[in-house]
């Protein structure tokens, strides 16, 4: 269940299932094959959520690093994932060495599945600065293997990684194709990354209007995926070039009436227990609704007013134009 949700980009749900799976495995016995699978997907999930240090601590604490058992098969491939983790930590030289070794072992087995073992694309990124020609060869190989494998998510991800080592119009074209493929797949998180990457690439070639649109799309999908780090990156990309980090009306439309009710009070500084008392609901329900508001707005408590488009003079008010929302939602929506 955790793996299925990770592949669909439902990262918060995936993390919950995977942590439960790991706890069950530990009750049965230490470091069972089930635990290796759970740790591997959980590490990948935490990287996607932008919590790389937490992923690193989990991997090292569990011993999810070389040497590996010579015949063990873990999905995703443990050696490939360890290289990806090193890359996420900024340790490019170590990542290049780990991924080169992983690729040699997988080639010896005749295994070219780029979904479970995307070593070549990540190796290209690790090598890009110091060995650009070698990086390009691995990126092209990754795309060839993905096309042979044939799934939209594999092809889109390989193209996205190839674009990371490309410049200018070539990067734009690779990412446009990646977005087309990933838009036809259930891989929500990978699609969100490709949208944000495409927005950034379009900005670099001067196409600011198109860049803004793709970045907005990427933010919305990343929020749905609970990919907090990706949301922050997209918002910085918008803000650094004078673009509005949120389409103000859109965030409000994403909230149900009960979510808006708790958001409006939270912006005024009302603590969760008082919100529960005022609305006549349980505190746990208020906290769930607030978590949904923060996820959809792409902001924490400090930035919530700005994310919802509430100017300072309205933050003490009780209404600001949402009177029609109760009629639209029937006043019965539940978080």
ABEGO torsion letter per residue (X at the ends): XAAAAAAAGBAAAAAAAAAAAAAAAAAAEBGBAAAAAAAAAAAAAAAAAGBAAAAAAAAAAAGBBOBBBAABBBOBBAAAAAAAAAAAAGBAAAAAAAAAAAAAAAAAAGBABAAABAAAAAAAAAAAAABAAAAAAAAAAAAAAAAAAGBAAAAAAAAAAAAAABBEAAAAAAAAAAAAAAAABABAAAAAAAAAAAAAAAAAAGBAAAAAAAAAAAAAAAAAAGBAAAAAAAAAAAAAAGBBABBAAAAAAABBAAAAAAAAAAAAGBBAAAAAAAAGBBAAAAAAAAAAAAAAAGBBAAAAAAAAGBBAAAAABABBGAAAAAAAAGGABBX
